[in-house]
Amino acid sequence: MAAVFLVTLYEYSPLFYISVVFLCFLVTAAMVLGWFGFDVPVILRSSDDMETFLQTPEKKMVQVTNPFALEMDFGVASVTGGASVKPCCLEPCVLSCFWGCEMSALQEALHAHQHGQRLSTSQDFHAALHLCYHHCESFHVCVGHEELHTQIPVDWGITDFGWLPRERYPLVAVLTLAEPDARDVYNIVASVTVIHVPDDKYSLPARLLFQYLLTSHGNMYELKPLFMSADSGGISGAPDSEHTTSETPKEAGRLEQVADEDESWTEGMGRDCVVCQNAAVNRVLLPCRHACVCDSCLSHFQHCPICRSFVLESFTLMQAQTAEY
């Protein structure tokens, strides 16, 4: 009876015929896309397909020592009241705070550093910026944590940097090594931090806009934060003074930075993987920069478990104990 009913539908119902053809088309398209490595919905994948994912390429990283770090109290910063900054350096440094620095002048200075004109001292930055700023303050910083306050003189009457779009950065903080001998020890010779500071015409809270590290070889790396779940303690965007993971100079000029807020992280006792909840998190996914999976679970995913963005590359947070550096 059922067979007779289906035959009747087939002969007298165009909708049934169209549905069957459309279903066959979907299955065939999914198989073809899967063969060529394109992503297809999970419901159309077989269990065998799940085991044939292409392995995520690993980005080669090197571990370097960053002698600079800069903390700031974003809650009380303003153009009229100034800003409190706390340099955390491994060596004696010079902190130069440029208020109202022209964007084009800073970009030209950074571009010049990458093409022969090395910026390794505070005098180099003053010369490269060509006085294209409203006010500059310099501080000699000893090793350790020291809170400093920088401010535009009140009698200058500067309360804002104009309407949007602007041509000036509110505050550019530059850290350079004070002693010439230290510049021969560290590959990183300067740190440039661009900070937004609220004023009368743009009252959004203070925040960090960009961070760059300049090397003695003329390379420039941009510091970027890594992201973890809230209960994992997080990974800060501020530079860590001892452990910084960066790309090799052969790769793109970008530096992915890890701030170790927890001693247990450096001892190989990191937070649990969000997938297996067993092994420690040891992989950072790119380009989303989520640190959320262990080495074993990485091979089972084409998408980030947190944001579902496609994973193009990954790198290891901590090398194995037997690895050679």
C-alpha positions as CSV (number, residue, x, y, z in Angstrom):
1,M,0.0,0.0,0.0
2,A,2.8,2.4,0.9
3,A,4.6,1.6,-2.4
4,V,1.4,2.3,-4.3
5,F,1.0,5.6,-2.5
6,L,4.6,6.7,-3.3
7,V,4.2,5.8,-6.9
8,T,1.0,7.8,-7.1
9,L,2.8,10.8,-5.5
10,Y,5.6,10.4,-8.0
11,E,3.3,10.4,-11.0
12,Y,0.9,13.1,-10.0
13,S,2.9,15.5,-7.7
14,P,5.5,17.7,-9.3
15,L,6.4,19.0,-5.7
16,F,7.5,15.5,-4.7
17,Y,9.7,15.2,-7.8
18,I,11.3,18.6,-7.3
19,S,12.0,17.8,-3.6
20,V,13.8,14.6,-4.4
21,V,15.9,16.2,-7.1
22,F,16.8,19.1,-4.7
23,L,17.8,16.7,-1.9
24,C,20.0,14.8,-4.3
25,F,21.6,18.1,-5.4
26,L,22.4,19.1,-1.8
27,V,24.0,15.8,-0.9
28,T,26.1,15.9,-4.1
29,A,27.2,19.5,-3.6
30,A,28.2,18.7,0.0
31,M,30.3,15.8,-1.1
32,V,32.1,17.8,-3.8
33,L,32.8,20.7,-1.4
34,G,34.1,18.3,1.2
35,W,36.5,16.7,-1.3
36,F,38.0,20.1,-2.2
37,G,38.4,21.1,1.5
38,F,35.6,23.7,1.7
39,D,33.6,23.9,4.9
40,V,30.2,22.3,4.8
41,P,27.5,22.1,7.5
42,V,28.1,19.5,10.2
43,I,24.9,17.7,9.5
44,L,26.1,16.8,6.0
45,R,29.4,15.4,7.2
46,S,30.1,11.8,7.9
47,S,32.2,10.5,10.8
48,D,35.0,9.7,8.4
49,D,35.1,13.3,7.2
50,M,35.6,14.5,10.8
51,E,38.9,12.6,10.9
52,T,40.3,14.0,7.6
53,F,40.6,17.7,8.5
54,L,43.7,19.4,7.2
55,Q,46.1,20.1,10.0
56,T,46.2,23.7,11.1
57,P,49.5,25.3,10.0
58,E,51.8,26.2,12.9
59,K,53.3,29.6,13.0
60,K,56.9,29.5,14.0
61,M,57.6,31.7,17.0
62,V,60.7,32.7,19.0
63,Q,60.9,33.8,22.6
64,V,62.5,37.2,23.2
65,T,63.0,39.4,26.3
66,N,61.1,42.6,26.3
67,P,62.7,45.1,28.8
68,F,59.7,47.5,28.6
69,A,56.3,47.5,30.1
70,L,53.9,50.4,30.8
71,E,50.8,50.4,33.0
72,M,48.3,53.2,33.2
73,D,45.4,54.3,35.4
74,F,42.8,54.7,32.6
75,G,40.0,55.7,35.0
76,V,41.4,59.1,36.0
77,A,43.2,60.2,32.8
78,S,42.1,63.4,31.0
79,V,43.7,66.0,28.8
80,T,43.2,68.8,31.4
81,G,44.1,66.6,34.5
82,G,46.9,64.6,32.9
83,A,47.6,60.9,33.1
84,S,49.4,58.6,35.6
85,V,51.7,56.0,34.1
86,K,53.8,53.3,35.7
87,P,56.8,52.1,33.7
88,C,58.0,48.6,34.6
89,C,61.5,48.1,33.1
90,L,64.3,45.6,33.5
91,E,66.9,48.3,32.9
92,P,67.1,52.1,33.6
93,C,65.0,53.8,30.9
94,V,63.8,57.1,29.6
95,L,60.1,57.7,29.4
96,S,59.1,60.4,26.9
97,C,55.4,61.5,26.8
98,F,54.4,63.4,23.7
99,W,51.0,65.2,24.0
100,G,49.1,66.0,20.9
101,C,51.6,64.2,18.6
102,E,50.7,64.5,14.9
103,M,49.6,61.1,13.4
104,S,51.5,61.6,10.2
105,A,54.7,62.6,12.0
106,L,54.6,59.4,14.2
107,Q,53.9,57.2,11.2
108,E,56.8,58.8,9.2
109,A,59.1,58.3,12.2
110,L,58.2,54.6,12.5
111,H,58.5,54.2,8.7
112,A,62.0,55.8,8.8
113,H,63.1,53.3,11.6
114,Q,62.3,50.4,9.3
115,H,64.3,52.0,6.4
116,G,67.6,52.8,8.0
117,Q,67.0,55.6,10.5
118,R,67.2,53.7,13.8
119,L,65.2,55.1,16.7
120,S,66.8,53.9,19.9
121,T,67.1,56.9,22.2
122,S,64.7,59.7,23.3
123,Q,66.8,62.2,21.3
124,D,66.2,60.1,18.1
125,F,62.4,60.3,18.7
126,H,62.6,64.1,19.3
127,A,64.5,64.6,16.1
128,A,62.2,62.2,14.0
129,L,59.0,63.9,15.1
130,H,60.2,67.4,14.1
131,L,58.5,69.1,17.0
132,C,55.1,68.0,15.6
133,Y,53.5,67.8,19.1
134,H,52.1,70.2,21.6
135,H,54.1,69.2,24.7
136,C,56.7,66.7,25.7
137,E,57.9,65.5,29.2
138,S,60.8,63.2,29.8
139,F,61.4,61.1,32.9
140,H,64.4,58.9,33.9
141,V,63.0,55.7,35.2
142,C,65.0,53.3,37.4
143,V,64.5,49.5,37.5
144,G,61.2,48.4,39.0
145,H,57.8,50.1,39.3
146,E,57.6,53.9,39.6
147,E,54.4,55.9,39.1
148,L,54.8,59.1,37.2
149,H,52.3,61.9,36.3
150,T,52.4,63.7,33.0
151,Q,50.3,66.7,32.1
152,I,50.1,69.6,29.6
153,P,50.8,72.9,31.5
154,V,47.5,74.4,32.6
155,D,48.4,77.9,31.5
156,W,48.7,76.7,27.9
157,G,44.9,76.4,27.8
158,I,44.8,73.2,25.8
159,T,41.6,71.3,26.6
160,D,41.0,69.2,23.5
161,F,42.6,68.2,20.2
162,G,39.7,69.3,17.9
163,W,36.7,67.6,16.4
164,L,36.7,64.2,14.7
165,P,38.4,63.1,12.5
166,R,41.6,64.2,14.2
167,E,45.1,64.6,13.0
168,R,46.8,64.2,16.4
169,Y,47.1,61.4,19.0
170,P,46.3,62.6,22.5
171,L,49.3,60.8,24.1
172,V,52.3,58.9,22.8
173,A,54.5,57.3,25.5
174,V,57.9,56.2,24.3
175,L,60.3,54.0,26.4
176,T,63.9,53.8,25.5
177,L,67.0,52.3,27.2
178,A,69.0,54.9,29.1
179,E,72.4,53.1,29.1
180,P,74.2,52.5,25.8
181,D,75.5,49.2,27.1
182,A,72.0,47.9,27.6
183,R,71.2,48.5,23.9
184,D,73.8,45.9,23.0
185,V,72.2,43.3,25.2
186,Y,68.5,43.6,24.2
187,N,67.2,43.2,20.7
188,I,64.2,45.4,21.6
189,V,65.4,49.0,22.0
190,A,62.2,51.1,22.2
191,S,58.5,50.8,23.0
192,V,55.9,53.1,21.5
193,T,52.5,53.2,23.1
194,V,49.6,55.3,21.6
195,I,46.9,56.2,24.2
196,H,43.6,57.8,23.8
197,V,42.9,60.3,26.6
198,P,39.4,61.9,26.9
199,D,38.9,65.6,26.5
200,D,36.1,68.2,26.2
201,K,35.1,67.2,22.7
202,Y,35.7,63.4,22.8
203,S,34.8,62.0,26.1
204,L,35.2,58.2,25.5
205,P,37.2,56.6,28.4
206,A,41.0,56.4,28.1
207,R,42.2,53.3,26.4
208,L,45.3,51.9,24.6
209,L,45.2,52.3,20.9
210,F,48.4,50.8,19.6
211,Q,51.7,49.3,21.0
212,Y,54.8,48.8,19.0
213,L,58.2,47.4,19.8
214,L,61.2,48.6,17.8
215,T,64.3,46.4,17.4
216,S,67.9,47.2,16.8
217,H,67.7,45.6,13.4
218,G,65.0,48.0,12.1
219,N,62.0,45.7,12.6
220,M,58.8,46.9,14.2
221,Y,56.3,44.6,15.9
222,E,52.8,45.4,17.0
223,L,51.7,44.0,20.3
224,K,48.3,42.4,20.4
225,P,46.5,40.9,23.3
226,L,45.5,37.2,23.6
227,F,42.0,36.3,24.8
228,M,40.8,33.7,27.3
229,S,37.6,33.0,29.2
230,A,36.9,35.2,32.2
231,D,37.4,32.5,34.7
232,S,40.9,31.8,33.4
233,G,42.3,35.0,34.8
234,G,42.6,36.5,31.3
235,I,45.7,37.5,29.3
236,S,46.4,41.1,29.6
237,G,47.3,43.4,26.7
238,A,50.0,45.1,28.7
239,P,53.5,43.9,27.8
240,D,55.2,41.4,30.1
241,S,58.7,42.4,31.0
242,E,60.2,38.9,30.9
243,H,58.2,36.6,28.6
244,T,57.2,37.8,25.2
245,T,56.4,35.5,22.3
246,S,57.0,36.9,18.9
247,E,57.2,35.9,15.3
248,T,60.4,35.4,13.5
249,P,61.5,38.4,11.4
250,K,60.9,36.4,8.2
251,E,57.2,36.4,8.9
252,A,54.7,39.3,9.0
253,G,55.7,42.2,11.2
254,R,53.4,41.5,14.1
255,L,54.1,40.4,17.6
256,E,51.6,38.2,19.6
257,Q,52.4,39.0,23.3
258,V,51.6,36.9,26.3
259,A,51.4,38.5,29.7
260,D,52.0,36.0,32.5
261,E,49.9,37.0,35.4
262,D,50.1,33.6,37.0
263,E,53.2,31.7,38.1
264,S,51.5,28.4,37.4
265,W,51.2,29.3,33.7
266,T,55.0,29.3,33.3
267,E,55.3,26.1,35.1
268,G,53.2,24.2,32.6
269,M,50.1,24.3,34.8
270,G,47.9,26.5,32.7
271,R,44.1,26.6,32.5
272,D,42.0,23.7,31.2
273,C,41.2,23.3,27.5
274,V,37.7,24.4,26.7
275,V,37.1,21.2,24.7
276,C,38.4,18.3,26.7
277,Q,38.5,20.1,30.1
278,N,41.6,17.9,30.9
279,A,44.8,19.2,29.4
280,A,46.2,22.7,29.8
281,V,45.6,25.4,27.3
282,N,48.7,25.6,25.1
283,R,47.5,26.8,21.7
284,V,46.6,30.3,20.4
285,L,44.4,30.3,17.3
286,L,44.9,32.9,14.6
287,P,43.6,35.3,13.5
288,C,41.1,35.5,16.4
289,R,43.9,35.2,19.0
290,H,41.8,33.0,21.4
291,A,43.9,30.8,23.7
292,C,41.5,28.1,24.5
293,V,42.6,24.6,23.3
294,C,45.3,22.1,24.1
295,D,47.7,20.5,21.6
296,S,45.6,17.4,21.2
297,C,42.3,19.1,20.5
298,L,43.7,21.5,18.0
299,S,43.7,18.9,15.2
300,H,39.9,18.3,15.6
301,F,38.7,21.8,14.7
302,Q,38.6,24.1,11.7
303,H,36.8,26.8,13.7
304,C,37.6,28.5,17.0
305,P,35.4,26.9,19.8
306,I,34.9,30.4,21.2
307,C,34.0,32.7,18.3
308,R,33.5,30.2,15.5
309,S,35.9,32.1,13.2
310,F,37.9,30.0,10.7
311,V,41.4,29.0,12.1
312,L,44.1,29.8,9.7
313,E,47.2,29.3,11.9
314,S,48.1,28.6,15.5
315,F,51.2,28.9,17.7
316,T,52.3,27.3,21.0
317,L,52.3,29.2,24.3
318,M,54.8,27.1,26.1
319,Q,57.3,24.8,24.4
320,A,57.8,21.3,25.7
321,Q,60.4,20.9,28.5
322,T,62.7,19.0,26.1
323,A,62.6,21.6,23.4
324,E,65.8,23.3,22.5
325,Y,65.9,27.1,22.1
